[in-house]
Each structure stands twice: as C-alpha cells, then as structure tokens.
Amino acid sequence: MVVEGPDGAGKTTIVDSIVNANHLDANHLDASHLDASHLDASHLDANHLDANAWVRYKYPDRTTTIGKKINDILTGKLTVPKKVELKFFADNRQEDKQAIINALTQGKNVIVDRYVYSSIAYTMTNQFQQAINQLPVDDFMTYRDIVKMDKGMPKPDIVLLIHGNHLDERSEPTETKDGYDRNVLMANFMNAIAMSNTMAAIIDNTQKKDSMREGAQRNGSNRDATLQTVNLRIAQVLAAPRKKLAFF
C-alpha cells in the first residue's frame, strides 16, 4: 500500500494513524467489515491488532548515504542535473527493494509513504511549468524514463492519493512550498497511477483544522471520517486474496 500526495496533504498523519492504530491482520477481516456501516471502532480495537502485520517505509530515507545527498539537494546545499537527482531518489528506494520483497513474501503488509509516483508527478509538473513559462526543459524525461529507474521494485496493490493542503492553515495557497501548482501536481499523480495500472483511491483531506474543530461540535470530526474511509480501503485490500507480486 502506497500513500501519495503533495507536500502538506496529510500523508504522514494518515500513515501514522494506520500503523499505530490499525495493524489489521487479514485473518481478522471478513465480508461484514467491507460495509462502511459495519466498520466501527470494535473492528479496530486492541483485540484485532497484530503489531507484526505491517512494515513501514518512508521516502526519501535521509539516513542513508544516498538519502543524505537527497537531503542536501532538498535543502539547497547541493545542485545536480535533474536526471541525477531522480536517480538518487530511485536508488534510495532500491536500497530497500529486497527487504520489501521479503516482507511481502512472508505475508506481511507493507505501507510506503511516497514511492515512484512522486518522482513521476513532480518531474512532469516541473517540465509542464517550464514549458508554460517558455523556459528550456533540460534533461526532458518521459513516464517510461522515470519508471525504468525503479525497475524491479514491487508494484503496490493500491495507492491512497491524499488530496489536502495543511502547510498553511490560515490560507489556501495554490502552490506547494517549492512552487509547484497543486492542481497540476494532483493531475500528474492521478496520471502516473493510472499509467501503472494500479488501483487507486483519492482521499479528501482538505478540511482545515479550525473548520474541523467547529465541525466536530456539530457532526463529528472530518479527520475521523477521512480515517474511516482509509480504514475501509485497507479492509477491502486485506480481505482480498493475496496477489502474486508484480514489479515495475
């Protein structure tokens, strides 16, 4: 399971909630859990948790040698050609390839915060914005060029694409903190997922904290509703027969 979306969409918060509260074991799921009206707290309590059922990865992993180079790029300390930058991101994921494959073959569930789809979406958006502004596009790359860097990485069973913006709770900027148009970025995330023939679910996480606090007094927290949607998707995936591994 991969969780994707622009910066500040709420990906890590949702992944934390899944990992910390919903270590769901497929053995505890049956058809009754797939009906939203039946998906309540009783299905998510400690009696149904299996701490060994989930393995979590978050990218970029800035603790490795490659990850530290990525951190230098993201913080402006290092400048490299775009193609080299993308290779760093792909190599950072490749460092965990065998561990991810081992976890999946052992019957564990792997959840990943950012994956190859981020590389595709951000690259395509950057190239689009350069073209719109009539700027030269250096090292132009296609979808196929980027995916080739992740050759051999497992394909996810589902991608949860989080639509939200919580970088600035006081306004609704149309751009991310690094200058990408959010609407174009979301469209490119959806295109990247569609082109990989992967099942996807778009999760609406757009409500602001102040609005959520007000709404909670009237009809419950929007965050709870968002997490319930996520939990339902998890239940659907885990209740299905485990598929044979597919790879990029």
C-alpha beads as a LAMMPS data file, in Angstrom:
LAMMPS data file: protein, C-alpha beads

248 atoms
247 bonds

1 atom types
1 bond types

-500.0 500.0 xlo xhi
-500.0 500.0 ylo yhi
-500.0 500.0 zlo zhi

Masses

1 110.0

Atoms # bond

1 1 1 0.000 0.000 0.000
2 1 1 1.404 3.371 -1.055
3 1 1 0.281 6.750 0.296
4 1 1 0.929 9.657 -2.075
5 1 1 0.092 13.325 -2.435
6 1 1 1.614 16.829 -2.487
7 1 1 3.616 18.238 0.413
8 1 1 1.360 19.019 3.351
9 1 1 -1.503 16.818 2.151
10 1 1 -1.503 14.864 5.422
11 1 1 0.191 11.677 4.184
12 1 1 2.375 11.065 7.224
13 1 1 -0.506 11.755 9.620
14 1 1 -2.636 9.191 7.838
15 1 1 0.194 6.637 7.672
16 1 1 0.844 7.160 11.407
17 1 1 -2.833 6.504 12.106
18 1 1 -2.817 3.343 10.007
19 1 1 0.370 1.950 11.522
20 1 1 -0.257 2.949 15.126
21 1 1 -3.959 2.188 15.389
22 1 1 -4.829 -0.223 12.611
23 1 1 -2.264 -3.027 12.472
24 1 1 -5.052 -5.052 10.909
25 1 1 -4.418 -8.735 10.359
26 1 1 -6.214 -10.181 7.336
27 1 1 -7.240 -13.140 9.477
28 1 1 -9.491 -10.824 11.480
29 1 1 -11.343 -9.477 8.454
30 1 1 -14.430 -10.895 6.804
31 1 1 -17.072 -9.653 4.405
32 1 1 -19.003 -7.819 7.141
33 1 1 -16.060 -5.446 7.573
34 1 1 -16.353 -4.278 3.974
35 1 1 -19.636 -2.485 4.599
36 1 1 -18.976 1.056 5.867
37 1 1 -21.946 0.788 8.209
38 1 1 -20.249 -2.149 9.915
39 1 1 -16.792 -0.578 10.051
40 1 1 -16.678 0.796 13.575
41 1 1 -14.227 1.044 16.454
42 1 1 -14.898 -2.550 17.524
43 1 1 -13.089 -3.741 14.406
44 1 1 -10.078 -1.604 15.211
45 1 1 -9.540 -2.309 18.893
46 1 1 -6.527 -3.930 20.501
47 1 1 -8.010 -7.415 20.154
48 1 1 -7.687 -7.128 16.387
49 1 1 -4.191 -5.652 16.284
50 1 1 -1.159 -7.518 15.057
51 1 1 1.962 -5.403 15.502
52 1 1 3.889 -7.722 13.189
53 1 1 1.420 -7.409 10.318
54 1 1 2.774 -4.082 8.996
55 1 1 6.159 -2.899 7.773
56 1 1 6.580 0.805 7.110
57 1 1 8.870 2.724 4.762
58 1 1 9.090 6.462 4.148
59 1 1 10.884 8.104 1.246
60 1 1 13.220 9.713 0.866
61 1 1 15.050 7.887 3.637
62 1 1 17.517 10.612 4.594
63 1 1 19.533 8.376 6.943
64 1 1 21.445 6.503 4.226
65 1 1 24.405 7.808 2.237
66 1 1 22.194 8.400 -0.788
67 1 1 19.478 9.834 1.430
68 1 1 21.890 12.387 2.827
69 1 1 22.698 13.545 -0.696
70 1 1 18.966 13.895 -1.364
71 1 1 18.630 15.939 1.817
72 1 1 21.403 18.237 0.613
73 1 1 19.556 18.689 -2.691
74 1 1 16.231 19.410 -0.985
75 1 1 17.817 21.912 1.413
76 1 1 19.710 23.707 -1.349
77 1 1 23.192 22.585 -0.321
78 1 1 23.767 20.500 -3.443
79 1 1 22.795 21.089 -7.077
80 1 1 22.828 18.268 -9.621
81 1 1 21.193 17.697 -13.030
82 1 1 17.524 16.657 -12.804
83 1 1 18.226 13.196 -14.172
84 1 1 20.891 12.618 -11.498
85 1 1 18.505 13.847 -8.814
86 1 1 15.818 11.391 -9.949
87 1 1 18.387 8.585 -9.955
88 1 1 19.230 9.401 -6.332
89 1 1 15.549 9.122 -5.369
90 1 1 15.184 5.827 -7.252
91 1 1 18.387 4.390 -5.771
92 1 1 17.161 5.405 -2.316
93 1 1 14.074 3.239 -2.829
94 1 1 16.113 0.436 -4.389
95 1 1 18.108 0.168 -1.149
96 1 1 15.008 -1.384 0.459
97 1 1 13.885 -3.493 -2.514
98 1 1 14.863 -6.883 -1.149
99 1 1 13.586 -6.099 2.358
100 1 1 10.200 -5.081 0.923
101 1 1 10.017 -8.211 -1.234
102 1 1 10.940 -10.387 1.758
103 1 1 8.241 -8.792 3.923
104 1 1 5.590 -9.316 1.244
105 1 1 6.566 -12.941 0.609
106 1 1 6.369 -13.553 4.363
107 1 1 2.741 -12.430 4.274
108 1 1 3.279 -9.031 5.877
109 1 1 1.641 -5.808 4.738
110 1 1 3.946 -3.039 3.554
111 1 1 2.891 0.595 3.690
112 1 1 5.028 3.196 1.926
113 1 1 4.928 6.979 2.396
114 1 1 5.890 8.236 -1.122
115 1 1 7.027 5.985 -3.941
116 1 1 7.907 6.216 -7.648
117 1 1 4.666 8.145 -8.295
118 1 1 6.138 11.172 -6.515
119 1 1 9.123 11.165 -8.852
120 1 1 6.802 10.985 -11.855
121 1 1 4.315 13.617 -10.686
122 1 1 6.878 16.194 -9.593
123 1 1 9.000 15.717 -12.722
124 1 1 6.038 16.020 -15.090
125 1 1 4.742 19.079 -13.243
126 1 1 8.158 20.731 -13.299
127 1 1 8.509 20.099 -17.039
128 1 1 4.987 21.396 -17.682
129 1 1 5.602 24.592 -15.726
130 1 1 8.892 25.189 -17.529
131 1 1 7.173 24.770 -20.892
132 1 1 4.304 27.093 -19.911
133 1 1 6.827 29.739 -18.866
134 1 1 8.724 29.190 -22.133
135 1 1 11.820 28.013 -20.289
136 1 1 14.154 25.359 -21.689
137 1 1 13.417 21.880 -20.327
138 1 1 16.761 20.319 -19.516
139 1 1 17.020 16.519 -19.406
140 1 1 13.437 16.017 -20.583
141 1 1 12.103 12.727 -19.241
142 1 1 9.059 10.639 -20.067
143 1 1 6.974 8.431 -17.778
144 1 1 8.858 5.402 -19.128
145 1 1 12.259 7.012 -18.460
146 1 1 11.409 7.573 -14.789
147 1 1 9.793 4.181 -14.173
148 1 1 12.819 2.460 -15.707
149 1 1 14.896 3.746 -12.776
150 1 1 12.640 1.778 -10.402
151 1 1 12.849 -1.437 -12.415
152 1 1 12.395 -4.434 -10.143
153 1 1 10.562 -2.557 -7.383
154 1 1 7.263 -4.190 -6.316
155 1 1 4.077 -2.628 -7.636
156 1 1 1.587 -1.730 -4.894
157 1 1 -1.865 -3.290 -4.666
158 1 1 -3.386 0.127 -4.008
159 1 1 -2.331 3.778 -3.907
160 1 1 -4.092 6.131 -1.495
161 1 1 -3.801 9.587 -3.085
162 1 1 -4.326 12.209 -0.370
163 1 1 -5.910 15.474 -1.500
164 1 1 -5.229 18.187 1.073
165 1 1 -3.107 21.177 1.997
166 1 1 -2.081 21.741 5.604
167 1 1 1.178 23.607 5.098
168 1 1 -0.583 26.864 5.939
169 1 1 -3.776 26.517 7.950
170 1 1 -4.625 30.202 7.539
171 1 1 -4.897 30.267 3.756
172 1 1 -5.343 28.070 0.721
173 1 1 -2.288 28.625 -1.483
174 1 1 -2.499 27.155 -4.965
175 1 1 1.187 26.279 -4.913
176 1 1 3.245 23.946 -2.770
177 1 1 6.084 25.359 -0.693
178 1 1 8.509 24.574 -3.514
179 1 1 6.457 26.360 -6.164
180 1 1 4.525 23.533 -7.824
181 1 1 0.940 24.131 -8.953
182 1 1 -1.189 21.866 -6.736
183 1 1 -3.887 21.177 -9.327
184 1 1 -1.351 20.194 -11.994
185 1 1 0.532 18.096 -9.430
186 1 1 -2.606 16.201 -8.399
187 1 1 -3.470 15.577 -12.060
188 1 1 0.008 14.186 -12.677
189 1 1 -0.244 11.941 -9.607
190 1 1 -3.506 10.532 -10.997
191 1 1 -1.990 10.071 -14.466
192 1 1 1.081 8.314 -13.039
193 1 1 -1.061 5.899 -11.033
194 1 1 -3.382 5.232 -13.980
195 1 1 -0.489 4.540 -16.346
196 1 1 0.880 1.913 -13.949
197 1 1 -2.500 0.122 -13.956
198 1 1 -2.673 0.296 -10.151
199 1 1 -5.863 0.512 -8.105
200 1 1 -6.222 3.927 -6.506
201 1 1 -8.423 5.731 -4.017
202 1 1 -8.494 9.525 -3.700
203 1 1 -8.894 10.536 -0.053
204 1 1 -10.293 14.013 0.635
205 1 1 -8.268 15.560 3.464
206 1 1 -8.862 19.203 2.565
207 1 1 -10.731 20.483 5.617
208 1 1 -8.721 22.910 7.749
209 1 1 -8.044 22.382 11.452
210 1 1 -10.234 25.319 12.548
211 1 1 -13.099 24.081 10.396
212 1 1 -12.580 20.582 11.707
213 1 1 -12.830 21.792 15.302
214 1 1 -16.064 23.644 14.522
215 1 1 -17.467 20.737 12.533
216 1 1 -16.623 18.267 15.286
217 1 1 -19.066 20.031 17.592
218 1 1 -21.872 19.619 15.055
219 1 1 -21.416 16.378 13.190
220 1 1 -18.114 14.797 14.125
221 1 1 -14.548 15.362 13.028
222 1 1 -13.754 15.342 9.318
223 1 1 -10.462 13.674 10.232
224 1 1 -12.354 10.742 11.711
225 1 1 -14.402 10.483 8.523
226 1 1 -11.203 10.586 6.463
227 1 1 -9.619 7.826 8.543
228 1 1 -12.780 5.739 8.314
229 1 1 -12.538 5.955 4.522
230 1 1 -8.896 4.896 4.743
231 1 1 -9.773 2.021 7.078
232 1 1 -12.445 0.804 4.669
233 1 1 -9.955 0.761 1.809
234 1 1 -7.479 -1.155 3.980
235 1 1 -10.150 -3.702 4.865
236 1 1 -11.029 -4.194 1.202
237 1 1 -7.403 -4.778 0.221
238 1 1 -6.589 -7.093 3.123
239 1 1 -9.749 -9.162 2.708
240 1 1 -8.931 -9.893 -0.926
241 1 1 -6.757 -12.903 -1.790
242 1 1 -3.060 -12.022 -1.710
243 1 1 -1.868 -11.411 -5.254
244 1 1 1.267 -12.677 -6.881
245 1 1 3.933 -9.990 -6.709
246 1 1 4.132 -7.675 -9.709
247 1 1 7.084 -5.420 -10.452
248 1 1 7.874 -2.199 -12.273

Bonds

1 1 1 2
2 1 2 3
3 1 3 4
4 1 4 5
5 1 5 6
6 1 6 7
7 1 7 8
8 1 8 9
9 1 9 10
10 1 10 11
11 1 11 12
12 1 12 13
13 1 13 14
14 1 14 15
15 1 15 16
16 1 16 17
17 1 17 18
18 1 18 19
19 1 19 20
20 1 20 21
21 1 21 22
22 1 22 23
23 1 23 24
24 1 24 25
25 1 25 26
26 1 26 27
27 1 27 28
28 1 28 29
29 1 29 30
30 1 30 31
31 1 31 32
32 1 32 33
33 1 33 34
34 1 34 35
35 1 35 36
36 1 36 37
37 1 37 38
38 1 38 39
39 1 39 40
40 1 40 41
41 1 41 42
42 1 42 43
43 1 43 44
44 1 44 45
45 1 45 46
46 1 46 47
47 1 47 48
48 1 48 49
49 1 49 50
50 1 50 51
51 1 51 52
52 1 52 53
53 1 53 54
54 1 54 55
55 1 55 56
56 1 56 57
57 1 57 58
58 1 58 59
59 1 59 60
60 1 60 61
61 1 61 62
62 1 62 63
63 1 63 64
64 1 64 65
65 1 65 66
66 1 66 67
67 1 67 68
68 1 68 69
69 1 69 70
70 1 70 71
71 1 71 72
72 1 72 73
73 1 73 74
74 1 74 75
75 1 75 76
76 1 76 77
77 1 77 78
78 1 78 79
79 1 79 80
80 1 80 81
81 1 81 82
82 1 82 83
83 1 83 84
84 1 84 85
85 1 85 86
86 1 86 87
87 1 87 88
88 1 88 89
89 1 89 90
90 1 90 91
91 1 91 92
92 1 92 93
93 1 93 94
94 1 94 95
95 1 95 96
96 1 96 97
97 1 97 98
98 1 98 99
99 1 99 100
100 1 100 101
101 1 101 102
102 1 102 103
103 1 103 104
104 1 104 105
105 1 105 106
106 1 106 107
107 1 107 108
108 1 108 109
109 1 109 110
110 1 110 111
111 1 111 112
112 1 112 113
113 1 113 114
114 1 114 115
115 1 115 116
116 1 116 117
117 1 117 118
118 1 118 119
119 1 119 120
120 1 120 121
121 1 121 122
122 1 122 123
123 1 123 124
124 1 124 125
125 1 125 126
126 1 126 127
127 1 127 128
128 1 128 129
129 1 129 130
130 1 130 131
131 1 131 132
132 1 132 133
133 1 133 134
134 1 134 135
135 1 135 136
136 1 136 137
137 1 137 138
138 1 138 139
139 1 139 140
140 1 140 141
141 1 141 142
142 1 142 143
143 1 143 144
144 1 144 145
145 1 145 146
146 1 146 147
147 1 147 148
148 1 148 149
149 1 149 150
150 1 150 151
151 1 151 152
152 1 152 153
153 1 153 154
154 1 154 155
155 1 155 156
156 1 156 157
157 1 157 158
158 1 158 159
159 1 159 160
160 1 160 161
161 1 161 162
162 1 162 163
163 1 163 164
164 1 164 165
165 1 165 166
166 1 166 167
167 1 167 168
168 1 168 169
169 1 169 170
170 1 170 171
171 1 171 172
172 1 172 173
173 1 173 174
174 1 174 175
175 1 175 176
176 1 176 177
177 1 177 178
178 1 178 179
179 1 179 180
180 1 180 181
181 1 181 182
182 1 182 183
183 1 183 184
184 1 184 185
185 1 185 186
186 1 186 187
187 1 187 188
188 1 188 189
189 1 189 190
190 1 190 191
191 1 191 192
192 1 192 193
193 1 193 194
194 1 194 195
195 1 195 196
196 1 196 197
197 1 197 198
198 1 198 199
199 1 199 200
200 1 200 201
201 1 201 202
202 1 202 203
203 1 203 204
204 1 204 205
205 1 205 206
206 1 206 207
207 1 207 208
208 1 208 209
209 1 209 210
210 1 210 211
211 1 211 212
212 1 212 213
213 1 213 214
214 1 214 215
215 1 215 216
216 1 216 217
217 1 217 218
218 1 218 219
219 1 219 220
220 1 220 221
221 1 221 222
222 1 222 223
223 1 223 224
224 1 224 225
225 1 225 226
226 1 226 227
227 1 227 228
228 1 228 229
229 1 229 230
230 1 230 231
231 1 231 232
232 1 232 233
233 1 233 234
234 1 234 235
235 1 235 236
236 1 236 237
237 1 237 238
238 1 238 239
239 1 239 240
240 1 240 241
241 1 241 242
242 1 242 243
243 1 243 244
244 1 244 245
245 1 245 246
246 1 246 247
247 1 247 248
